[in-house]
Amino acid sequence: MNIPRFSVFVMPVITEIVTLPSPAPGSQHQLIKHRFTGGSGGRSAYVQAGLHADEHPGLLVVQHLLQRLQRLEQEQRILGDIVICPFANPVGLGQNVFGYVTGRFNLANGENFNRNFPDATQALAEIVSPLTGQRSDREQLKDLLGQSLSSLALRECVASGKRALLQEAFKHDLVLDLHCDTAAVMHLYCINDQRKRAVELAACMNIGTVFLEDEAGGQPFDEAYNKPWGMLVENGLASPEQRGFAASIELRGQADVDDELAREDAEGILRFLALDGLLAMEVPEPDVHRVEVYPLEGASHLQANGNGLLVWKKRLGEAVSRDELIAEIVPLDAPLGTPRIAVNSDVDGVVIVQPLFKLVRAGQRVALLASKTPLPHRQPGKLLQHF
């Protein structure tokens, strides 16, 4: 790939601190953002980690990313704007219960931290109603998106944090939200309309599995970014090429906090940014043929059919067939001689996620299996599990 040539005016890295409303007397939470600016390419990207505050691989990836970006900035190889939020959920990071960070759910109300982000579509519809059919440039479109959140008067700490994250995301063309699962192979989530970019991102990061959907439901961060862009395209105000791109990247499992892996993942993100023209880096064309794409409607959240210890017969990433034995549950309180409980695959597909802890109860998710065939009970708008 040829390195694009732009005139570069180097500016220092800008660190911005956003102070959130206090959740209680004597306490305060902040969001930190590092902004790298260079060149006149006009493109921009935003990367955040730790929205689920008990998912820590992304926190380390971001640290490696920041180190590399500082060197690239010194070498005048940054061609656009890149903003990094090293931890997107300060409230969740502080939820330490008996030594465990319980950062997936808000202990104040039980809400998943990556659900119920502000829905900007209605406010945006009112703003653009006089403009329908009038094509705008990319920066004007970002301004419209930003205006759609200006009327939200949020005083609660977590809700204000969500607005601040989305407000920053709306300023950018590329948005990457770093997550992980319990124990998993790398995979990512995106929308059908962004299939090409999603596969390129996966190839740049050596991710083999991409889940695509039209609407997952639940208003997670990436959906809150994607839906308003979709409305702009549908109303003729933006072209599909102008549309912003957002993806949720699952960086393996919670135990995979490792310098070598994090360095490799950071380099993959840099390759993707370079492919988009944000960095002056020599990168090979991504090998998209190694990436498998699955409909999110074909993702099976397999449930335990009994209580006990889960013993796997299949490894992460291995192929499975429908009705094949993939695990067993060892009952701990059954009479002597009671056989193990068979756990069989309900799809032809691949094992993507397993639980980190192996003591399970009936009805608990014990696997995420990827299948090419949509499942009848998996409906658009209701595709995210409530865990």
PyMOL commands that set and color helices and strands:
alter all, ss='L'
color gray80, all
select helices_A, chain A and resi 57-74+90-93+121-131+138-147+157-169+192-204+221-234+259-275+288-290+296-298
alter helices_A, ss='H'
color red, helices_A
select strands_A, chain A and resi 14-19+30-37+44-49+81-85+96-97+100-101+174-181+183-184+187-191+209-213+245-253+292-295+299-303+308-312+319-320+325-330+341-344+349-354+359-360+365-371
alter strands_A, ss='S'
color yellow, strands_A
deselect
rebuild
show_as cartoon
